[in-house]
């Protein structure tokens, strides 16, 4: 439980970290995040003697291709998130992670041909109404939230299907992304718009620290997800967008008109319906599982 809470707590603090990296733009921050994450994970693999697992993943072409796709999705997620936070859209970024579980359900329906219960359909319907309300309030689709939810949902879906460890997976993803990231930094250097090294040691250390703040929550998440039921991890994940929402309203003082609050209220209602249904299904399945265990022990 401590691992899971710590992971989501760290992610919830991200809106306070990215503004500290200014005047670096979102593209440079994203490139540093990729490069320094690779450095951190390489050190971690060396200390924990995990290079054999990394080489095994690299040798598996199917896994390597899927992780490359996952790397593209997480790049989109990171880039849009950093841009949104540093341009005053923290509340909308929190919306993306609130609706992520609902889009994950739709992935199950359209990709895995899963069937939803009537309560799950109700949750999806309420969330769809929330998107309509928020679109009217914003005067546009909440594209930041939708891109964040879709990219992270797709990333999680691929990672779940592959079943590769957090260290090895992050190492492969950052390896795939490191060359484009280095090219971005080189181009920014030639254009004399590179911030790293030109705004003091404090700024340089914070940019280098993006690797640490990226890798640590992922490792905590992996440790928690191996030990906790999926339902528990699903409920804990709401800690991150709640913290992001609080940062946007209470610290960044972003506007929250009534219509927007109603839209968020509908999203929260959908999540309550979804969570109650998940807990109900788990409670209903538990007696059957206990009976199966008892029968196995008797035989």
Buried (B, 14 or more C-beta within 10 A) or exposed (E): EEBBEBBBBBBBBBBBBBEEBEEBBBBBBBBBBBBBBBBBBBEBBEEEEBEEBBEEBBEBEEBBEBBBEBBBBBBBBBBBBBBBBBEBBBBBBBBBBBBBBBBBBBBBBEEEEEEBEEBBBBBBEBBEBBBEBBBEBBEEEBBBBBBBBBBBBBBBBBBEEBEBBBBBBBBBBBBBBBEEBBEBBEEBEEEEBBBBEEBEEEBBEBBBBBBEBBBBBBBBBBBBBEEBEEBBBBBBBBBBBBBBBBBBBEEBEBEEEEEBEBBBEBBBBBBEBBBEBBEEBBEEEEEEEEEEEEEEEEE
